Amino acid sequence: MNHQELEEGKKLNLDFTKLKKVSQCEEDLVAAVAQDVDTGEVLIVGYANELAFKTTMEQKMATFWSTSRNELWIKGKTSGDFLEIIEVCVNCEQNSLLYRVRPKGKGACHTKNSEGIPRSGCYYRSIQNNSELEFK
């Protein structure tokens, strides 16, 4: 399946191998969820290593470790769609992070809507009938 079909298509094709791929990237990681502090919308789920966490805290911008590119990813550095850190929370077992953010660009997702505007977050489709996706 190509990226266009995956990101814009209406067929459900969940990647159940993602965590296996993440564990093979040879970085020590925790899940990091970016949530809009004003709306409560979950924008992105990514991963952070120690460098990404330190960069997030120092730069006050949501930063992740790109498991596909194996590099530091400061969200918005190339697109201009930064996620300003308002608060960072850690869960009870200290194995995941919640970035409470305020978006500073046009959107948080790298995909764009039909008008060419970045979507506010990555969760722009809902599942219908166990196999069809519907755009919000």
trRosetta pair geometry for C-beta under 8 A, 3 or more apart (Angstrom, degrees):
i j d omega theta_ij theta_ji phi_ij phi_ji
1 5 4.9 -118 -169 88 91 125
1 6 5.2 112 130 -62 116 92
1 9 7.7 -92 -166 13 120 155
1 13 5.7 66 -19 147 171 170
2 5 5.2 92 58 14 73 101
2 6 6.9 -140 100 -6 35 95
3 6 5.5 -60 -141 41 32 113
3 7 5.7 9 169 -3 71 116
4 7 6.5 -66 -134 47 19 94
4 8 5.6 -33 -177 32 61 117
4 9 7.4 89 127 -41 60 92
5 8 7.1 -71 -113 58 14 77
5 9 4.2 26 -171 -43 58 136
5 11 7.2 -10 174 43 99 112
5 13 8.0 38 129 13 100 150
6 9 6.5 18 -49 20 10 113
6 13 6.4 -92 -117 70 77 128
7 111 5.0 -174 174 -94 123 134
8 111 7.1 176 -67 -156 83 131
9 13 7.7 28 81 6 133 119
9 133 7.2 89 111 44 61 130
10 125 7.9 -169 -120 -146 56 136
10 132 5.7 -1 160 -159 99 75
10 133 4.8 -155 -152 56 51 84
10 134 7.4 43 -139 -76 101 40
11 131 7.0 -20 -149 168 64 84
11 132 7.4 -40 -102 -112 40 48
11 133 7.0 -44 27 7 10 104
12 127 6.1 48 -92 -124 133 103
12 130 7.3 -108 31 150 159 43
12 131 5.0 -132 27 -150 116 41
12 132 7.0 -63 -22 -27 99 10
12 133 5.8 142 -68 -46 74 95
15 18 4.7 86 113 -48 108 98
17 20 4.9 -57 -168 43 69 119
17 21 5.9 73 134 -26 87 100
18 21 5.7 -59 -152 36 32 111
18 22 6.3 33 152 -21 68 105
19 22 5.3 -47 -143 35 38 116
19 23 6.3 38 156 -20 66 103
20 23 5.9 -55 -148 36 29 109
20 24 6.6 23 152 -16 62 110
21 24 5.8 -64 -152 39 31 109
21 25 7.1 48 149 -44 63 94
21 67 6.6 109 125 142 94 127
22 25 5.9 -40 -161 0 37 117
22 29 6.4 -99 173 64 107 151
22 47 6.2 156 -148 -60 124 157
22 67 5.0 -49 -114 -135 71 161
25 29 7.4 38 66 -24 124 136
25 65 7.9 143 127 133 146 117
25 67 4.6 -108 -64 -149 158 86
25 70 6.0 -172 -163 -98 102 90
27 47 7.9 120 93 131 124 128
27 49 4.7 -78 172 -81 118 137
27 65 5.7 -144 130 155 162 155
27 67 7.5 -135 39 -106 124 79
27 70 7.5 170 -30 -139 123 78
28 49 5.9 103 73 -135 62 93
28 50 7.2 28 78 -21 107 96
29 47 4.2 6 -174 178 132 120
29 48 6.6 137 -152 67 76 32
29 49 5.4 -57 -92 -75 68 74
29 65 6.1 -125 -108 56 110 135
29 67 7.4 -10 -76 -80 165 112
30 47 6.9 155 76 -155 31 72
30 48 5.7 -25 61 61 83 85
30 53 7.9 42 41 -65 116 125
30 95 5.5 -164 -129 -179 108 47
30 96 5.3 -170 171 -97 102 38
30 97 5.9 94 110 -11 122 92
31 45 6.5 -16 -168 -172 104 97
31 46 7.7 146 -159 87 56 31
31 47 6.1 -52 -106 -101 39 67
31 48 8.0 31 132 17 10 81
31 95 7.7 46 24 135 87 72
31 96 4.3 -11 64 -125 95 104
31 97 7.2 -168 97 32 53 66
32 45 7.5 151 80 -160 46 49
32 46 5.2 -26 67 75 96 80
32 47 6.1 129 13 -132 94 12
32 48 4.2 70 -41 -17 138 109
32 52 7.3 -125 -18 126 160 130
32 53 8.0 -161 -87 -84 135 80
32 62 7.7 157 145 -162 124 96
32 64 5.9 -163 65 -106 134 90
32 96 7.1 -174 -76 -167 38 69
32 97 4.4 -4 -114 66 79 109
32 98 7.8 -180 -157 -81 55 19
32 99 6.0 40 175 -18 98 109
33 42 6.2 -44 -175 -144 111 104
33 44 7.4 173 -153 91 46 54
33 45 5.2 -16 -104 -107 76 75
33 46 8.0 161 -85 27 31 60
33 96 7.2 32 -6 168 99 112
33 97 7.1 -176 26 94 64 59
33 98 5.3 -19 66 -116 99 65
33 99 6.7 -169 90 27 44 75
34 42 7.5 114 81 -165 53 58
34 43 4.6 -52 102 62 102 108
34 44 4.4 24 37 49 116 91
34 45 7.7 -148 20 -72 71 33
34 46 7.3 26 -13 12 103 103
34 62 5.0 28 -102 -136 127 158
34 75 7.3 -8 -66 -4 162 171
34 83 5.5 -11 -158 176 140 164
34 99 4.5 -24 -104 73 68 114
34 101 5.2 -7 -164 7 97 136
34 108 6.8 -166 107 -163 136 145
35 40 6.6 -17 178 -159 110 37
35 41 6.9 167 -157 85 66 39
35 42 5.4 -37 -101 -102 82 56
35 43 6.6 175 -103 5 24 86
35 98 6.2 -8 8 -172 120 97
35 99 7.0 157 21 81 67 57
35 100 5.6 -29 72 -109 96 60
35 101 6.8 141 67 23 40 81
36 39 4.4 9 102 44 131 94
36 40 6.5 -31 74 24 86 16
36 41 4.5 24 24 51 122 87
36 43 5.9 104 -40 -45 85 112
36 101 6.5 -55 -103 75 40 77
36 102 7.2 75 -151 -110 69 40
36 103 6.4 -29 -110 -17 101 101
36 108 8.0 -135 -65 -28 99 144
36 120 7.5 -15 -55 167 145 110
36 121 7.4 -103 -27 -62 113 123
37 86 4.6 -4 -53 41 161 153
37 87 7.0 113 -105 22 127 99
37 100 4.4 79 -87 168 97 95
37 101 6.2 -173 -21 61 95 22
37 102 5.6 -47 34 -64 114 77
38 102 6.6 67 -18 -114 108 87
41 120 6.4 14 117 128 160 122
41 121 5.3 -157 147 -20 116 148
41 123 7.7 -164 -175 54 92 114
42 45 7.2 11 169 -51 117 90
42 121 6.4 121 100 -175 47 151
42 123 6.0 46 82 2 96 141
43 83 7.0 172 88 -108 157 138
43 101 7.1 -66 23 59 144 126
43 103 7.2 160 -106 -69 154 113
43 108 4.0 -5 -174 95 124 165
43 109 7.5 -145 -174 -50 79 75
43 120 6.9 -101 -116 142 94 69
43 121 3.8 -124 -127 -115 54 101
43 122 6.6 84 164 5 47 82
43 123 7.9 -134 -129 11 18 94
44 62 7.6 126 57 146 130 149
44 64 7.8 -100 132 -47 132 147
44 75 7.1 -175 30 -109 166 148
44 83 7.8 -118 21 -46 126 160
44 108 5.8 -130 -33 153 106 120
44 109 7.5 169 -78 -87 93 63
44 121 6.8 -141 -42 -151 59 82
44 122 5.4 86 -99 -5 62 125
45 122 7.6 -111 16 62 72 140
46 64 3.7 -32 133 -129 145 148
46 65 7.6 157 155 46 106 51
46 73 7.5 -121 -166 75 151 129
47 52 7.7 103 116 50 58 164
47 64 6.0 89 61 -167 46 98
47 65 5.3 -58 101 58 91 92
47 67 5.8 51 38 -42 139 113
48 52 3.9 -141 -146 95 78 124
48 53 4.9 100 155 -58 127 79
48 56 7.0 -29 -131 -17 140 138
48 63 7.1 88 -119 99 105 72
48 64 5.7 -95 -79 -128 71 53
48 65 5.9 127 -131 -3 27 93
48 97 5.9 -8 30 26 140 141
49 52 5.3 96 44 11 62 102
49 53 7.1 -120 100 -5 31 92
49 65 4.4 56 -2 -50 97 150
50 53 5.7 -55 -147 38 32 113
50 54 6.2 30 156 -17 67 107
51 54 5.9 -55 -145 39 29 108
51 55 6.1 29 156 -19 65 109
51 65 7.2 94 65 -84 98 107
51 72 5.9 -89 123 -90 122 116
52 55 5.7 -55 -144 39 29 112
52 56 6.3 37 153 -25 63 105
52 63 4.6 -164 -160 121 75 95
52 64 5.4 22 -155 -154 144 14
52 65 4.7 -114 -35 -43 139 80
52 72 6.1 179 -83 -132 80 83
52 73 7.5 4 -114 45 118 67
53 56 5.6 -52 -151 31 29 115
53 57 6.5 23 155 -14 63 107
53 63 7.8 -147 -57 79 16 104
53 97 7.0 -179 -109 -62 102 158
54 57 5.9 -58 -149 39 31 108
54 58 6.1 21 157 -12 68 112
55 58 5.9 -60 -139 44 29 105
55 59 5.5 0 173 5 69 119
55 61 7.9 -47 142 66 88 86
55 63 4.3 -55 96 77 113 172
55 72 6.5 93 -13 -160 165 130
55 74 6.6 -107 148 -86 134 100
56 59 6.7 -65 -124 50 15 90
56 60 7.7 67 173 -97 49 15
56 61 6.9 -120 -129 77 55 44
56 62 6.2 14 -124 -131 106 31
56 63 4.4 -143 -65 33 78 97
56 85 6.0 112 178 -69 86 147
56 88 6.6 104 132 -86 125 141
56 99 6.8 -104 -158 -105 138 123
57 60 7.7 11 -176 -69 21 52
57 85 7.7 -104 -99 111 34 171
57 88 6.8 -68 -87 5 83 156
59 63 6.7 82 51 -38 128 129
59 74 6.9 -35 100 -131 163 127
60 84 6.3 6 143 -158 93 72
60 85 4.6 -133 -163 46 57 104
61 74 5.8 45 108 -166 126 100
61 75 6.9 -159 159 56 95 79
61 76 6.8 -112 -171 51 125 120
61 82 5.3 -64 -137 -162 117 109
61 83 6.4 112 -165 68 67 59
61 84 6.4 -43 -102 -104 64 41
61 85 6.3 -120 -65 -15 13 95
62 74 7.9 132 89 -159 49 55
62 75 4.7 -8 89 31 99 130
62 76 8.0 87 57 3 90 109
62 82 7.7 151 32 -176 84 64
62 83 3.8 -6 13 80 124 120
62 84 8.0 -24 -14 16 85 7
62 85 6.2 145 -58 -69 63 86
62 99 4.7 97 -110 159 105 160
62 101 5.4 -29 -44 -88 124 144
63 72 6.6 -8 -177 -173 113 94
63 73 6.8 156 -162 84 63 51
63 74 4.9 -27 -107 -104 95 64
63 75 6.8 -147 -91 1 37 79
64 73 4.8 -23 69 69 86 106
64 75 6.6 60 3 -46 103 98
65 71 7.6 -178 -158 95 64 20
65 72 6.5 -45 -109 -103 62 47
65 73 6.8 134 -133 17 11 93
66 69 4.1 8 117 44 134 98
66 70 6.7 -68 93 -9 83 16
66 71 5.3 -3 48 58 113 67
66 72 7.4 37 8 112 90 4
66 73 4.2 97 -43 -38 101 128
67 70 7.0 27 -157 -75 29 57
69 73 7.3 109 53 -66 126 113
73 77 7.7 -148 -170 16 51 122
74 77 4.2 81 80 -46 102 120
74 82 8.0 -15 153 -119 92 89
75 81 7.2 -65 156 99 86 81
75 82 6.6 119 103 -136 78 43
75 83 5.1 8 92 12 133 108
75 108 7.3 7 174 -152 134 83
76 79 5.6 -85 -133 65 46 89
76 80 5.9 -43 -171 125 87 10
76 81 4.5 -135 -109 77 93 45
76 82 3.4 -162 98 -73 163 49
76 83 6.4 172 -20 -6 128 64
76 104 7.0 56 -149 64 164 101
76 105 5.9 -180 -129 -20 117 137
77 82 7.8 78 -57 -88 44 87
79 105 6.6 83 121 174 96 170
79 110 7.1 -143 -65 -113 152 76
79 118 7.1 81 175 -73 138 153
80 105 5.0 132 118 -113 74 127
80 106 7.9 50 95 2 101 91
81 103 6.9 -20 -174 -162 83 98
81 104 7.3 154 -164 73 36 65
81 105 3.0 -121 -111 64 56 149
81 106 5.9 -70 -97 42 109 68
81 107 5.9 -29 -139 69 143 46
81 108 6.2 -178 152 -99 122 34
81 118 5.8 -65 -83 83 156 167
82 103 7.6 145 88 -159 50 48
82 104 4.2 -12 70 55 95 121
82 105 6.0 119 21 -27 56 103
83 99 6.9 72 129 134 129 131
83 101 3.9 2 174 -177 100 151
83 102 7.4 146 -165 63 57 33
83 103 5.9 -31 -107 -99 70 56
83 104 7.0 -167 -87 10 20 89
83 108 6.2 48 -74 -117 115 109
84 101 5.9 137 68 -162 46 80
84 102 4.6 -24 63 60 108 88
84 103 7.6 -162 17 -77 82 5
84 104 5.2 87 -27 -41 104 119
85 88 6.2 -10 -163 -50 122 94
85 99 6.1 -80 -114 -159 89 97
85 100 7.6 80 -160 70 59 56
85 101 6.0 -45 -97 -103 39 79
86 100 5.0 -71 67 109 101 92
86 101 6.2 167 5 -112 90 21
86 102 5.6 84 -46 -21 116 97
87 100 4.2 7 58 51 92 122
88 97 6.2 -21 -168 -166 97 110
88 98 7.2 152 -160 79 47 55
88 99 5.9 -16 -108 -106 78 60
88 100 7.3 -152 -75 21 30 77
89 97 7.1 142 77 -163 50 57
89 98 4.2 -11 60 58 101 108
89 100 6.8 56 -7 -20 104 107
90 94 5.4 19 162 -117 126 66
90 96 7.4 148 -154 82 59 46
90 97 5.9 -32 -100 -105 67 66
90 98 7.6 -158 -72 19 22 79
91 94 6.8 -155 71 -62 66 23
91 95 6.6 -49 63 49 116 62
91 96 4.9 31 2 58 127 91
91 97 7.9 -118 -9 -73 83 24
91 98 7.5 100 -53 -20 80 101
93 96 7.9 46 67 11 94 83
103 107 7.0 -16 -166 -137 147 20
103 108 5.6 -102 -105 -57 121 97
103 120 7.1 -116 -31 -153 168 76
105 108 7.9 135 59 -74 103 48
105 118 7.1 17 119 54 112 145
106 117 5.7 -130 167 -165 125 86
106 118 4.8 113 98 39 103 104
107 112 7.9 144 49 -110 149 62
107 117 6.5 116 -23 150 130 79
107 118 3.1 -163 54 110 118 93
107 119 5.1 133 -176 78 146 22
107 120 5.1 -101 -134 -83 90 29
107 121 7.5 -128 -173 -36 90 33
108 118 7.2 159 29 145 22 119
108 119 7.5 -56 55 97 65 67
108 120 6.2 26 18 165 93 39
108 121 5.2 11 61 -98 122 54
108 122 7.1 -82 106 -29 99 77
109 118 5.8 173 68 -179 67 87
109 119 4.0 -5 44 65 132 98
109 120 7.2 34 1 70 101 24
109 121 5.8 80 -42 158 104 15
109 122 4.6 147 -103 -80 107 59
109 124 6.8 -64 -20 -23 168 124
110 118 7.1 -43 -127 -133 16 109
111 118 7.3 118 81 -141 36 64
111 119 5.7 7 83 6 86 118
111 122 7.6 101 22 -123 108 67
111 124 7.4 -129 81 28 127 143
112 115 7.8 -117 163 74 100 52
112 116 5.1 4 159 -155 142 33
112 117 5.9 142 -157 64 92 23
112 118 5.5 -58 -98 -84 74 41
112 119 6.8 -177 -124 -25 23 75
113 116 7.3 -54 69 12 62 17
113 117 5.4 -11 38 59 103 81
113 118 7.9 57 -3 137 80 5
113 119 5.7 115 -48 -78 89 82
113 124 7.8 -144 -86 -164 91 153
119 122 7.3 119 91 -87 124 29
119 124 4.8 -60 -163 -64 153 144
120 124 7.9 133 46 -83 75 104
121 124 6.9 164 81 -53 67 82
124 135 6.2 0 144 -147 92 77
124 136 5.5 -127 -166 32 57 103
125 133 4.2 12 172 -179 133 113
125 134 6.3 146 -160 68 76 35
125 135 5.6 -44 -100 -94 78 49
125 136 6.8 -146 -90 -14 25 83
126 133 7.1 147 70 -156 31 64
126 134 5.3 -26 61 61 83 94
126 136 6.3 87 -17 -65 100 93
127 130 6.9 36 164 -107 114 21
127 131 8.0 78 -163 -4 94 11
127 132 7.5 124 -163 76 54 47
127 133 6.3 -39 -100 -101 51 64
127 134 7.9 166 -98 17 5 83
128 132 4.5 -40 73 82 97 99
128 133 7.0 154 19 -108 87 12
128 134 5.0 62 -22 -21 126 115
129 132 5.2 32 53 23 106 105
